[in-house]
Amino acid sequence: MSHKEVSAVTLGGKGSSLSSSSVYATATGQSQVRIDSSALDRLSSTPSLKQKINIPEFLTLEETRAFLIVLLNKLLLCNSSKHVPLCISETLNLNQKSFHFEEELDVTEDEQSLLINNGCLGLIGVSAVLDHQSTALSAFADVAAAFSCEALKADVSVFNLMDSGDGHSSKEEVGVAGDMRILLNGSKFVGKETVSSVVKIPKIHGIIREKAKSVHSRMRVELNSGHKLGKIELGSEHTVCNVLLPLAMALRELGDCSFARAQSNLLAIGGDDLKSKIGEIFGKECPTDARLLSSFNESFNLYSGKVYDKFAHEINVLFALVWKIVAWELVTAYAVLEAGELNEKIRGATENGENSKVEKKKKKAVLGKGTSSILQLIKDRLQSEKKSDVETWVADFLLFLDLARPEFNEFLLKVKDVVESNESRRLPKIPKGTRDFAKEQMTIRKKAFSVIEEVFERHGATALDTPVFELRETLMGKYGEDSKLIYDLADQGGELCSLRYDLTVPFARFVAMNGLTSLKRYQIAKVYRRDNPSKGRYREFYQCDFDIAGPAEKMAPDFEVVRILTELLDELNIGDFEVKLNHRKLLDGMMQICGVPPEKFRTICSSIDKLDKQSFEQIRKEMVEEKGLTAETADRIGTFVKEKGHPLTLLSKLKQEGSAFLENAGSVDALNDLEILFKALDKSKRLDKVVFDLSLARGLDYYTGVIFEAVFKGGAQVILVSLNLISILKCLFSSPFIL
């Protein structure tokens, strides 16, 4: 390596920052340190005290160098003298095998305060090393796992994992699965045997990626934060350790899983002599799962005892164990795939008999395009002599897999190129928030839709279909704050159009446009919302609408819709459910009683509507800090929205003499409407499915009467929602109906 120019990490320059990769390069002696001249010009403080640089004794050589470069960077970020930074940089560039600062240095008061905080600086330095190493491990572990899949002829259908777009599948798991598909694409080996340690790859490797990214995000802040000297707080240490602990847990899981695959690989090596020799070395040198557990337990105990710098050091020990296990996984998998050639080179003779036939078949089989390319990279590096012994070959292989060696970094870059060059071979994917429905799902959907349609038609509804997009002017102004979720289409032919947000507004438009005086219809179709996909929340999904337009007895349509809803869910037999019910006028009355300004009714209702997902404390904070309510008003709302129970019981309570609702005309109308509805439902033996809940709110502008939604009992997952359409028809139709 002497012919190569050693790189330099420059600190203190304008706009410069210290990265974890730079810390690692300096820690491993791959880079020297240079202080920018402008930084030295700024350092003008005069030392007046004496202080030694105390290095935590448990730090390794690499960790000590990481500690020193972090210390140097912190000095340059703050008000320091020139002497201490120059002393540290010169010491680092000597590339010594040990560091001992025996003499006290002339320091400023701020420098002394910083040097006393050596534990925090050690923690940050070791964490930066872990940051860089964890990123490398993510790629390395995928390569080793892909080779094991080939060696074990594993069923790799688990890598067909796709992003559902609803938050159910982890982004990192999907990424791992995609990279594994690229590496194994075209393989004739895989797809035969079910291997439990292979099935776990997307989840365990995905968690490693996720936790490594968390550490990286934290270190970007910690390495370059401009703390005033002496004011590095304990809270910073705790924050760093809170991202290191999950990484330690992920490392242990990865080590256990990789160790299991390495053991399976050993059993699959062709040739008893080769298997025996590699197995013997493996038994002596590869860390065991018991050793992993011991290291993890030690790190956890240090975390619990708040010995944070030593905690980071122990995770680095754990990391080294895991790295060695993953290296052994790759060595053993390679030995399986290249057993014939290894036997010939290492033993100087070819295998005879049955084993020879098996190996010849292996040689004829085709590896994946990615693993094949990487295999050739390794073979080019491991040009062993024909008479080499097993011990020499294994030692040479493991030396090549040393992360601190520049050759291995070059190898990882080539692996990255292999994956990226095959990126175009990735399977097509669908947009986030959408789903494909295959044969099994379509069978279930067809059955469900047939049940729903039968119930709708039993109650006299006819089917209606409306365009998937509407004029934008038809949709705007109907959804309150959610109007921003409407998908707008590009202008085509002079008309501004948008994808339908729901089926209700198009129905109201149909009634108004055709001058209908009476209609009972249902529609089952897809709707679209430009929302952020999350668990159970899609951008494209089905709605099943049943609506009644036309003259009717008071509350009769509401009664019929609630009755249909309960009948439908009973016949679908999807589990125990309840129908949460409220009245929009009651909500508005509650707003007036609590002192909410009329212009904020809708936006406050949107906040209340989140109570099934967030605590009232969170909602209260939103109403006060973001929407401008007084704390007193928010607290009054809190006393009302906690009310829920049996419909007739709670209704009776709200109509008692002295109730605040009786002083509000709109609330009185709502309570009278609900009394009619509840008695009708009770008479039809459907009231037992209903819960009167004052926290049920809807933010959409067209909700004016009874509002309700069905949820599974014991949970907050919404099954169905329904509403009242008077406001929409007021917008679109000159003579609105009672619905």
N, C-alpha and C positions, 0 to 999 in steps of 0.2 A: 504493500500500500504506500510505500515511501515515494513512489513516482507520482502519486496523486496529490493535488493541492488540497490542503486542509481548509475546510470552510470556516467562516468566521461569523459569529453572532454579534451584531452591533447593538449596543444599548445606549439609551439616553438621547438619541437623536430626535429631532422634531417629527412627531407623528409615528415614531417607532413604538413597537409593542413586543412583549416577550410571549412566545407561544410555547405550548407544552412540547412540541417537536424540537424547538430550539433548546429547551431545558434538557430533553433527553439526549440530543446530539452532544451537548456540552458534558452531560453526566457520563456518557460513554466514551468521551475523548475524541469524538468524530468532528467536533468543532471547537475552535478557540473563541475567546471573548475579546471584543474590542469596545472601548468606550468612545462614543462620538465626541469629537473635540468641543462641540458646542455645549455638551453636557458638562465637561470639565470647566469650561469658562463660567458656567452658572454656579459652580460649587465654590463658595467663598467664605463659608462659616469658619470661625477660628476655634480649634479644639481647646478645651479647658479641663477635661477630665481624663481619667484612665479607665480602660475597660478591655478585657480579653474577649476574643471571639470563642465562645464555648460551643463546641459541636457535640450534639447528643451522641453518647458513646455507642449506642446500638445501631447507628446508621452504617450502612455498607459504604464502600468507596463511591459507587455511583450515586447513592442517596446523598452522601456528603457533598459531592460536586453539585448536585441539584439544589441542595440547601444553600450553597454558597452563591450560585448564580441568582437565585431568588432574592437572597439578601442584598446582593449587588444591585439588582434592579430596583428594589425598594429604596435603597439609599439614593439612587439617581432620580427617583420619582419625588423625593422629598428634599428637605433642606439639609445638606450634608457638607462636610469638608472634602477635600480632594484625597487626603491621605488614606482613609479606610477603603474607598472604592478602588484606588490604584493598587493597594496591597492585595485585595481579594482577586482582582483581575490578573495580576502578575502571578499569584499563587496558582490560580486555575490553569493558566497557560503553561505552567511548568509540567503539567501532566504527571504529577507525583502519584505514587502508589499509596500514600497516606498523608494525612493533613494534621499538623499540630501547630497551633498558634500559642506558643508558650509565653510570649511577651505581651504585656499590656500595651494597647495602642492608645495614641492620643485621640480622643473623641470629643464630639460636642455632646451637649445634654440630650439632644434628640437622638443622636446615634447610640448613645448609651441605652436609652429607653428601648430602642429597636433591638439592639444586641441581646438585651435581657429576654426578649420574646423569642428565643431560639426555638422553642417548642412549636410555636405557630408557623415559623418559617420552615422548619423541618417538615411539618405536615403539608404545607403548600408545595414544597419541592418534591416530596415523594408522590404526592397526588398528581403533580404534573407528569411525572414519569409514568404513573399508572394510566393517566389519560392517553398518552401516546401509545403505550403498550397495548391497551385495551382495544384501541382502534385497529392496530395491526392484528391482534388476536382474532377479531371478528372475521377478517378475510382468511387468515390462516386456518381457523377452525372449519370454515366452509370447505376449503380445499381438502383437508384431511377427511372430513365427513363424506365428501363426494367420492374420494378414493375408496373409503370403506364400503360405500354403497356398491361400487363396482366389484370389490373383492368379495363381498358377502352375497352378491347377486340379489340384492334386497329389492323388495317391492317398494317403489318410490311414488306410488299414487298420492301419498301425503303431500307431495310437492305441487300437486295440481291446485293447491290453495289459491283462491283469488280474493281480491278485495271486494267484500259485499257492499261497501260504501255506506254502511249503516253503523259503523263503530263496533260491530261484533267481532271482526277480525283485526288483529293488530297489524299496523302498517309495517312494522319491522318483521313480523312473521311472514307476511306476504312477500316482503323484499327478499328474505332468505330463501323462501320457496322458489321465487323467480330466478335467483342466482343459481340455485341447485339445478333447476331445469336447464339452464344454459350450459352448465358444466357437464351435465349428463345427457344432453341432447344427442340422439343418434346411437346411444349405447345399446349393444346387444347382450350385455351382461345382466343389467338390472331388470327387475320386474318379476322375480320368481319367488323369493323367500320373504316372509314377514319377519322383520327384525325390530323388536321393541325399541332398541336404542336409536334406530333410524327414524321411527315414527315420531320421536321426540325432537328431532332436529329443528324443524321450523320454530317451535315454541322456545326451546332452550337457547338456540342461537339468536332468535329474535330478541329475547330478553337481554342477552349480552350486548347486542347492538343498542338497544334502548338505554341501558344503564351506562354504557360507554358514552353515549351522547349527552346524558345528564351530567356526567363528570366533566366532559369537555365544556359544556355550557358554563358550569360553575367555575372552572379553571380560567376561562377567558376573563372572568371578572376578577378573580382573586390574584392572578399574576400581575395585573396592571392597574389595580385599584390604587388611587393616590392617597392612601391613609397618611395622616400626619404621623410623624414618628412617635412611637410610644402609645399610639391609640389604636393598635390592632386589637380589636375586642375579642373576647371569648366567644361571642356569638358567631363570629366569622368561622372559628374553628368548628363549632357545632354544625354550622351550615354545610361546610365541606364534608364532615363525617357523615352527615345525613344522606349524602349522595354516594359516599364510599361504601356504606354498609350494604345497600342493595346490590352494588357491584360485587361485593364479596359473596353474597348469597348466590348471585348468578354464576360467579366463577366456580363455586363449589358444585353447582348443578351441572355445569359444562364439563368439569373434570370427571365427575362420576359417569356421565353419559359417554364421554370420549374413552374413558378407561374400559367401559363395558365393550365398546366396539373394538378396541385394541385387543382385548382378550379373545373376542370372536375371530378377529383376523388371524391371531396366532394359530388357532385351531384349524384355520382354512389353508395354511401354508402347505404347498406341495413338497413332498420329500421329507422323510422323517428326520434325516440328519440336519437339514437346514432348519426345520421347525424346532428341533431340540436345542440347537445352538442359539438361535435367536430367542427362544423361550427362556433359556438360562440367563442370557444377558438382560432380558426384559425383567425377569424376577429380581435381579440384583439392582437394576438402575431405575426402573420406572416407579415413580411414587404410587403408593396404593391409595385406595379410597379411604382407608383408615387414617393415613397420613393427611389426606385432604381434610377430613373431619376434624382432626386434632388441630390443624392450623386454623381452620375456620373458627373453632371454639375458642382458641386463644385470642383471635382478633375480636370476637364478640365480647369476651370478658374484658378486654382492654377498652372497648367502646363503652361498655356498661360502667367501667370504672373511670371513664372520662380521661384516660391516658391517651390523648388523641394523636400525638406524634408517633408514639410507638404502635398505636392502632394502625396507622397508615403503613408503617414499616411491615407489620405482620401481614397486611393484605398484599404487600409486594412479595413477601415470602410465599403466600398462597398463590399469587399469580405465577411465580416461577415454577411451582409444582404443576399447575394446570398447563402451562406452556410446554413443559417437558412431557406431560401425558399426551397432549395433542400431537407433539412431535413423534412420540412413539406410535400413536395411531397411524400417522402417515407412513412411518417406517414399516410397520407390520402390514399395512394395506399394500404398499409398494412391493413388499416381499411376496405377497400372495399373487399379485398381478405379473410379477417378473420372476417367479420361482424357477422356471426353466433356465433362464439366462443366468440367474444368480447361482444356481447349482453348477452350471457349466463354468462360470468364472471363479467361484469361490472354492469349489471342490475339485475343479479340473476335470470333471467327467459329466456326462449326461445321465439323466435318470433312466432306469430300465423298467420294463414291465408295465403294469397298469398305470402307475403314476406318470410315466412318460406319455401315455395316450391321453390322459386327462390334461396334462400341460399342453400338449399339441392342440387339443381342442380349445384351450384357453387362448393360445396364441392366434388361432383363427378368428376368435370372437373379436368384435369391434368395441372399443371403448367410446365413451361420449366424446364429442368434438372438443369440449373444454378440457376434460381430464386427459385426453390423448395429447393435447398440446402441452399441458403442464407436465405430464409424464416425460415428454421429450426434453423439456427444460431441465428436469431433474437428472435425466440420463446424461445429458450433455455436461452437467456439473460433476457427476459421479463417474468419472472415467477411471475405474479401478483396474489394477493389474489383474491378469487372468488368474494368478495364483494367490490373490489376496485372501486372507482369512476372514471369517465372519466378524470377528471383533473389530478388525480394522475398518471393514465396510460400514458397520453400524456406527462406529465412532466418527467416521468421515461424514456420514449422513447427518448425524445429530449435530456435528459442528457446523455443517452448512445451514442447519435450521436454527442457528443462534440469532436471535433478533438484533443483538448488538453489532453483528457483522454487516458491513456495507453490502456484501454479496447477497445477503438474504433480503435486504431492502430492495435491491435491484430485482430479485426474484418476485417479491410481492408486487412491484410495479408491473412486471410482465404478466403476472396473474390478473391484475386489474385490466390490462390491455386485452387479455384473452376474453374476459367477461364482457368488456365493453365492445369488443369487435364482433361478438356474437349477439349483441343487444338486439340487432334487427331480427334475430330469430326468436325473440320472445313471442309468446302467443299473444294475439290481439286481446285487448281488454275493453271493458265497458266503462262509461263515465261513472264517477263516484255518485252514490245515491241512487243507482239503478241496479236492476237484477235481471238475470235470465231465469226463466222458469222451464225446467226440463220435464221429462215425462211424468215423474212421480208427483212433482208440484202441480202440474197441469191437471192430473187426475183429481187431486184434492180440491183444486180451485173449481174445477167443473162441477164436482159434487156440491161444494159450498154454494156456488152461484145458483145451482138448480134449486136448492132448498130455499135460498133467499127469494128467488123469483116466484116460487110457488106460494110463499107466504104473502108477498106483495100482491100477486094476482088474486089470491083468495080474498083479499080485502078490496078488490075492485080496481086496482091500478093498472094502467096500460103502459107499455114500454115507450120510451122516447130517447132519441139519439140526437145530440147537438154537435156542432163542429169542435174539433180539438183546440182551435184558436178562435178568438173573438176580437172585435174592434177594441182597441185599447181604451177608448172612452167608455165602453160598456163596463169594463172591469174596474177602472180607477175610481177611488173614493168609496169603495164598498168594504174594504178590509182593514181600515184603521192603520195602525203601525205596520201591519203585515203586508201592506201594498208594495213595500220594497222587495218582497219575495216573488213578485210576478215576473215571469220570463217574458221579456220583450223580444219581438222578432224584428229583423231588419226590414226597412221600408221596401215593399214590393208593389209597384203599380200605384203609388200614391196613397195607400191605406196603411195606417199604423195599427199593427195587430200584436196580440200577446197570447201566449198559451193560457188555457183556462186554469184558474187557481182552484176552483171547485166546480161542482155541478149545479149549485144553487142559483148563482147569478145568471148563467146561461138559461136556466129554466124560467127565471123571472123575465128575462129578455124575450123568450119564446112566447110567454103568455101575453106580454104587453104588445109585442109586434103583431100577433095574430088576433088581438082583440077578444081573447077568450074570456068567458064569464064563469066557467067552471071546468076544472081539470084535476084529476087524481092520477099522478104518473110516477113511474120509477125509472131510474137509470143507473146502470152499472158501467163505469168507464174510468179511464185513467185521468188523473189530474197532475199538475206540475207546479213545483215550488222551488224557487232559487234559494234554498236553505243550505246551511252547513250540515252535511250528513252526520248523523250520530246514531247511537244505539236505538234501533227501532224507528228511525226517522229517515225517510227517503226523499229524493227529489222527484221521483215518479212513483205513483202508487194508485191503487184503485179506491174509488168511493162508491158506496151503494146508497143512492138517494131515494127517498120516498117523500113526496110533497103533495099537499092538497091546496088547491086554489079555488075559491068560490064561496058563496054565502053558506053559513053553517051556524048551528046553535053554539052558544058561548062555550068555549073550551072543548067542544066536540072533536075538532081536528087534533088538538094536543093529546086528548085521551086516546084517540085511535092510534096515533103515532107511537106513544109510549107502550100501548098494548101490543102493537105490531113488533116493536123492538124486543119486548120480553118474550113473545111467542117465538120470534126468529132465533134468539139466542138459546132458548130451551131446545128447539129442534136441531140446532147445530151441535148441541151437546159438547161445548168446548170447555166446560167447567163452571164452578160457582161464580156468579156475578151479582152485581147490584147496580141500580140505576141512580146516580147522583142527580138531584134535580134542584133547580132554583128558578127565580123569575127576574128578568132584567129590570123591571120597574122596582122590584124590591132592592136590587143592587143600587140603582140610582137614588132611591130614597135613603138608603144607608149612607151614600156619599153626601147627600144634603145634610142629613142628621149629624154626620161627623165633621161637617164644615169644609168639605172638599170643594174648591171652586168648580163651577159647571164646565169650564173649558178643560178641566183635568179629569173629568169622569172617565173617559175612555182609556186614557193612558194609565190611570190608577187601577182600573179593572184589568188591564193587561198585566200589571204587576201581581194583583191578587190571583190571577189565573195560574201563576207559577207555584202556588202553594202546595200542589201535589208533588213538586220536585224539589222545592227549597223550603227551609225553615222560615217562620214568620220573622225571625231576627234578620235574616238576609233580605226578605221582602221589605221590612221596615227601613233598613238602611238604603235600599234602592229608592223607596218613596220619599225619604227625607233628603238624602244627599244628591240624588240624580233628578228627582222630579219635583223638588221644592216644597213638599208638604212640611208642616210643622210637626215636631215630635209628638205633641199632644194629639193632633189629628190622626197621625199614624197609630198611636196607641188606642184611640177610640175605635178605629177600624179593626184593630186586633181583637177587641172584646166581642165584636159582631161575627167575624169570620170563623171564630172557633165554635160557633153554634151549628150543630148538626144532630140528626137523630130520626126517630120514627116520624113520618110526615104529619100525622094528625096530632101527635103529642107536641112537636115543636111548633106547629101552626097554632095550637091552643095557647102556648106560652107567648108567642109573638102577638096574639090578639087580646091578651089579658089587659085589664085596665091599668093604665100607667105606662104601657109599652111605648117607646119612642116612635115606633112605626105607625101608631095610630094617629100621630100628629102630622103625618105626611100623606097627602092625597094620593100620590102615585103608589106608595106602599100599601095603602088601604085597598086600592084597586087590585094590586097584585095578590094580597092576602085573600081577597074574595075570590079571585080567579083560581087560586091554588086550592081553596076549600072545595070548590066545585069539582076540580080535577081529582083531588085525593079521594073524595067520596065516591066518584065514579069508578076509580081504580079499585077501591076497597070492595065495592059491590061486585066487580068483575073478578075478584080474587087475584088481583095483580099488584096490590099495594105492598105486599110483603117483599117485593123485589126493589122497592124504591126507598132511597134515603134522602131526606130534605137536608141540604148542605148549603149554608150561606157563603161558603168559601168558593163555590163553583162560580166562575166568572168567565166571560168571553170577551175578547178585545175587539171582535169584528163589529163594524158599525151597524150591520143590519140585524143584529140580535136585539129584539125589542120585547119579546114576551117570555114564555117558558123556555128555559134552556136545560139541557140534560145530557149526560154522557154515561155510558155503561163501562164499568171497570171490573176487573177480576177481584173477588173478595180477598182481602189480606194483602193487596198490592195496589200500585198506582197506575198500572198499565191500562191505557184507555182502549176499549174495544170499539165502541161506536159513539158518535156524537150527533145530536140533532138540534134544531133551532126553529125560529119563527121568521117569516119572510116579509112582514108588513113593510118595513123600511125600504126594502129593495123595490117592492111594487110601487111605493110612493115615488121612487126615483124614476121608474120606467113606465108606470101605468096611471092613467088619470083617476081611476076609481079603485083604490086598493081594496082587496078582500080581507075578511077576517080569516086567518089561517089557524 
